[in-house]
């Protein structure tokens, strides 16, 4: 499959997007150029470019709309059917194997990179909260996979549980308070390179949203009803995590990204793949904002140190 849908490519003989032939009026702005240039988007431009390329894949325009319907129908049937059973069952190892096989053979490496990166980014956000809240006994999260194989071994389940553990620990402690930005530790925010196994031969290269639609089916099938409901609800906890970050940093920007869905609402009847995608975007926004705050603190510290050295007697 090609990387872009036909509608995203300028016709032969026309000027590139955002430009016009000499002596003519400027062309209408291109939405993809606007996304890259949008000053309100804090995400690193290299990561943003990877996201835009994923959005422009053929599968996103022509396959995703159908997979979205299929996934919703299949998951609804699975969830309803499991409620009728007199027993609960789980198959975590099977779920891991299916998802890893699917990602290796049917998902574009760029989309896999974004998925691996999300695990790291959300762990960084949680560890920022843990380290700067100084809650005794609250351990930092260790789930930071850099390879596709790292998404197995209950990584998806632990990824959700970590959010619950950290927020519960912060809430029980009652110690959450604003701190001076210069006293905050931003050292955990570096994201290492990831390996999506680009060398592996793939039958097709789906975009990340199409992949999430299909992966949601084994999630619903292989998790118990309570586990699946807990996983779905974990995405509403973005509101809680963003509030924690706003409290610690004193930066109200985080509050502007909160969802209208309150964490006290429990609802599994949502578009889960879309919710996961939006959840990942929010995490990227928050991570980029923390990095910007950390860079500002570093720059200020260097300025103060330089000023002190310049004013010191020789």
N, C-alpha and C positions, 0 to 999 in steps of 0.2 A: 504493500500500500504506500502511496505517496504521503508526504508529511502534511500536505494541505489540501483542503477541499477545493474543487474547481472554482467556487464562488469567491475564495479568498485570494486568488491569483489574478493579477492584472492581465487583461487581454493583450495579445501580441500587438505591438506597435504603439501602446499607450505609455504615458509617462509613469514612473514609479509612484507609489502612493505618497500623498503629501506634497507632490511637486507638480509643475505644469510646464508645458513647452514655453519657450521664450516668447514674450509678447502676448500671452494669454492670461486670463484670470487664474488664480490659484485653484487647484482642484479641491473637492470636498475632503475633509479630514478622514483618514483611515482609522477605524476603531482600534486596530492593533497597535498602530503608531501612538495613538492617544493613550492606550494602556501603558505603554513603555514610558511615555513622557509625563503621565499624570503625577503632579507634585504631591498629591494626597496619599499616594501609595508608598509606604516606607520600605517595602521589600527590596532587597538587593537586586540590581538590574540583571545580573546573571541568572539568578533564580527565577525572577519574573519572566525572563525570556524563555526559560525552560517551561514555565507554566503556559505561556502564550502558545508556544509550539505544540504543547499537548492539546490545548483547546482547539487548535487549527487542524488537528488530524481528521482524516476522512471519517473515521469511526465515530468521532464526536458529533459530526453533523448528520450522519446517515444511519448509524447503528445505535447510538446511545438512546434516542427517543423510543425505539422499540424495546431495547433491553430494559429501559426504565419501567415500562408497562409489564413486561414479562417478570421482572424481579419482584415488583410489587404484588403481582398476582400469586406467584409461587410462594413468596414468604407469607402472605396472608393465609394461604391454604395450609402451609406447614405449621404456622403458629396455632391456627384454629384446630387442626388435626391433633396436634400434640396435647392440647387442652382436653381433648376427649379421651386420651389414653389414661388408663388407671395407674400408670407409673411414669417416672421421668427417666430419661437416658441421656448420656453425653458421650461424645466421641472426639475428644480434643486432639488426639494424635492423628486421627483421620482428617480432621479439619485442617491441621497444619500441613499434612502431606498434600492434600488437594490444592490448597492455596499456593504453596511453593511451586508445585508442578504447573499450575495455571499461570503464575507470574513468569516462570521461566519460558513458557512455550507460547503464550498468547498476549502478553502485555509488552508494550514498547519499553525499552530500557530507560528512556527518559522519565516515563511515568513511574517505573519501579524506583528510580532514584528519588523522585519526589516522595514516594511512599516511605522509603527507608529514612529519608531526611525528617519526615514528620515524627517518627518515633524519637529521634534525637532531639528535635526542637521542643517537643512537649516535655520530655525529660528535663531539658535545660530550664524551662519555665518553672517546673515543679522544684527543681534543685535551687533555683534563685530564691524562691519563696522559703524553702526549708533553711537554707544557709543564712538568710538575712533576717528571718524571724527569730532565730536563736531559741528554738523550743527544745528543752532538754529531752533526750530520748527519741526525738523524731529523726529518723534516718533518711539520708539522701537516696534518691532513686538511681539504680545502676543500669537500667535498661537503655543502652545506647548502641544498637546494632549498626554496623557499617557495611555488612554484606547481606545479600538476599537470603542466604541461609540463616541469618540471625533473626529472621521473621518467623521461624518455626519455634518449637519447644515452648509453647504457651505464651509466646511474645504478645500476641494480640490480647489475650486475657489479662496478662500482667500489665499491659499498657493501660487498660481501663482501671484495673484495681489500684494502680499507683496513684491515680487522681483521687480516688476515694480515700486512700490511706493518708495522703498528704493533707487534704482539706479537712478530714476528720481530726487529724492530729493538731492542725492549726486551730480548729474550732474548740476542741476540748481544752487546749492550753489557755485560751483567753489572753494570750500575750501579744497578739498582733497589734502593732503600732507603727506609726510613721517614723522613718529614720531619715537623717540628713543624707542626701544623695552621695556626698563625699565619703560616707561611712559604709556604703553598700558595696558588696562584693559582686562584681560582674564577670569574674574570671571563668565561670563555667559555661559561657555562651558561645565558645568557638565550636563550629560544626566541622567534623573531619570529613575527608573525602569518602564517598560511598561507592560500593561495587555492585551494580545491578546485573552483573553477568552478561555484559553486552556481547560477549563472544558466543553465547549460546544461540543456536539456530531457533528462530521463532516462526511458527506457522502463520500467525498474523501479529500485528502490533497495535493492540487496542489502546485507547486513551485511558486515563486514570478513572474517569467517571463511569465509562462503560465497564471497566474492570471491577469497580466497586459494586455495580449492579449485580454482576455475576457472583462475586465473592460473598455477597450478602446472603445468598441462598444456602451454601453450606454452613455459614455462621448460624442461621436460624435453625438448620437441621441438626447440627452437631452440638449445640449448646442446649442446656436445659432452659425451660421457659424463664426461670428466674435469672439465669446468667445472661440470656439474650436481653431481657428487660433491663438488667443492670447496665449492660454495654450500651444500649440505646440511651438510657438516662444519663450516662456519663458525659454525653455531649452537651446536655443542658448545664453542666457544671462549668462550662466556659465562663458563664456569668459570674460564678463564684471566684474562679481563678483570676479573672480580670479585675475583680474588686479587690482581691488580695494584693495584686501587683500595684494597683492604684494607691492602696493604703500604704504599702511599704515605701513607694517612691514619691508619693505626693503628687504624682502626675495624673491629672484627670483625663488625659487622652485615652487611657485604657477603658474608662467608663463609657466612652462614646462608641466603643466596639461591642458592647454587650448586646446579647440577643434579647428580643422581647419575650422569649420563653423563659419563665421563671424556673429555678431549680427545684421548687416545691411541687411543680407539676410533673406527674408521672404519666407518660403517654408513649406507648410503643407503636401506635398507629400513625407513624410519620414516614416521610420519604427518607429512609435511612441512608442510602448512598449519597443523596444530596446533602443531608445533614453532616455526614462525615467529611465531604468535600469542603463545606463552609466552615466546619470546625478546624480543618487543617489550615485554611486561609487565615482564620482568626489567630491561630497559633503563630503563623508566620508574621502577621502584623505585630503581635505582642513581642515576639522575639526580636524583630528588627528595631522596635522602639526601645527595648532594653539595651540593645547594642549601641544605639545612638546615644542614649543617656550615659552609658559606660564610656563611650568615646569622648563625650563632653567632659566627664569627670577626669579622665586621663589627660586631656588637653589642658584643663584648668590646673591640675597638679603640676604638670610640666612647666606651665607659665609661672606658677608661684615659686617653684624651685629655681627657675632661671632668674626671677626677680630677686630672690634672696641671695643667690650667688653674685649677682651684679652689685648688690648693695653691701655685700660683706667687705670689711676693711681688708686691704691688701698688705 
